[in-house]
Amino acid sequence: MYLPGVGPHRKKILSDELGLNTYGDLLEFYPYKYVDRSKIYTIHELSGDMPFVQVVGHILSFETFEMGLRRERVVAHFTDGTGIMDLVWFNGGKYAKQNYRIGKDYLVFGKPGIFNNRIQVTHPDIDEADKVDVSGMGLQPYYNTTEKMKKSGLNSRAIEKLTRTMLDRLKEPIPETLTAEMLNRLHLIERDEALRAIHYPHDHRQLERARARMKFEELFFVQLNIVRYVSDNRRKYRGYVFSKIGDTFNGFYHNNLPFALTEAQKRVLREIRKDVASGRQMNRLLQGDVGSGKTLVALMSMLIAIDNGYQACIMAPTEILAEQHLQTIAAFLKGMEIRVALLTGIVKGKRRQEVMEGLLDGSIQILVGTHAVIEDTVQFARLGMVVVDEQHRFGVAQRAKLWHKSQNPPHVLVMTATPIPRTLAMTLYGDLDVSVIDELPPGRKPIVTHHFLDSNMIRLYDGIRQQIHQGRQVYIVFPLIEESEKSDLKNLEDGFEVLKQVFPEFRLSKVHGKMKPKDKEDEMQKFVSGDTQILVATTVIEVGVNVPNASVMVILEAQRFGLSQLHQLRGRVGRGADQSYCILVTSPKLNEVTRKRIDIMCETNDGFRIAEADLKLRGPGDLEGTQQSGMAFDLKIADIARDGQLVQIARDEAQHIIDEDPTCIKAEYAILWRHLKDIRKSNINWSAIS
């Protein structure tokens, strides 16, 4: 508030609009782009498609044009001797006429355009030419602002001036946050030099060095916090020791295993067995594409817990998925004396009471459920293993409640079919060890993906008919992204009626999130049992519907879905031995990013390649899962998608520091622990990382 140019009114706006409350906040409010102010152009060189330019010359004359309602357009005719251009004001023209003198030399800066065959610059920046040293201007920073800020005069130029004023007032160097040894070894510039250069760089080389320093710092402290957290937990919490692979596991392996495990499944099981026998609590993320056999691996992990006298539990995000897990597990365990129970919102009364008692007396060995499992009233005799499916659907606080169901925290296996790029996994799920099932069971054919334009629906309908006549079933997905979008719901309802007319010879089911759970379940069941041939749905089918006979997935308005979501939807087919197809339907008008998304889907079935592409195209904040679980930190300058190498370097450095100083007490690292403590006091939700 006491920085010249701010005051109480602007302080409130900066706080409300950008969360800027201190000098430190302003220092770390980085420019989003830079314009080279060291080059002077002549008017003769200018064209209407150039970026920002600057020209030195003088005003020949002013003209004013009435625009009605007491508004006017002011035009100054400006020359540098090589040509004439117009400087235009729709607002502030009166100020221009009063303050800029005809014949005096000015430095004009702005974005050139063309109007009436003449170059014009609208609302230019103007400085007196003799008061500006162009050679010392370097790159001019540009800052993001809001409409409300602009109304109070806080545009990019104003933020630039506030930042310069602040830096000029800082007599002492900005305090360092990294050790001198790290700066030297990693060839990083000091923090004071970096922050000054990031706001006022002389050239691109200086800017890049400054950005590299601040990106590393940001990523390093995120990773240091994660690695410290993991280290503390490993010292603090002992895990149950599952030393035995007994009759339950071996009986299942030799008698009930429906098909040979893939090499990837065997590798992951070895990793899990090593964890649960080690004496430390397992926290493992299991990634694998739809259909790769994650559930079988999870079940075999739970059988290890049972062999060692403990109970296990699997949590799913929806009732449909929980019931499907129950059916899958029951089918796998057929003939074995293992008691498996279901606990969801619809399990009530006497049945619920029986489940509660069975958990408490230990007779229920495996519980399958939704978030109902974490209610305080649900108590276990000896909970030793927890599997969380599609973990991004559960909040952190919800998952943490499972820890208190047991004397020691149970072993945790988190599963996801949304492949997560390494750099993102290292950051969002940095406290979890990662296992990957990267091969499909034998006999699975890759899904063939085609792109159709919505003008070609008749051909598509013919293809659907052919598939159904061959005994297959078909999904048709409408883009109801938010359950509140009424227009989308109407599209689905109208589309359903149209499809009934297009396919009078077939039976159709309809499913969307606004339906009552029982109605939704009934409609879904009709499709699962084969009573209906076509399921018209929204993305509620994205997770967990398993119909091996369904061979076609049609996604309408596919341009409205992200890559990961398209990949998840595509994974609903291809579950049987027949060739399956995914059809992406769009309008012809697609922007470049959307066209790339559709092309990638048609080129590959590799979930990790798709996830990497999604991260690059959309950024980490938009990726499915990061928003729901609350991206744990707001990266101000680093970009996980583009700075993957720096993420790895930051992780390695953080691990090295923790190995050297696990209890955070060594004097040589005091500077790091002090800064970590300061940023943990800020409004960053660090706990969300885990």
Disulfide bonds with the S-S distance in Angstrom:
none
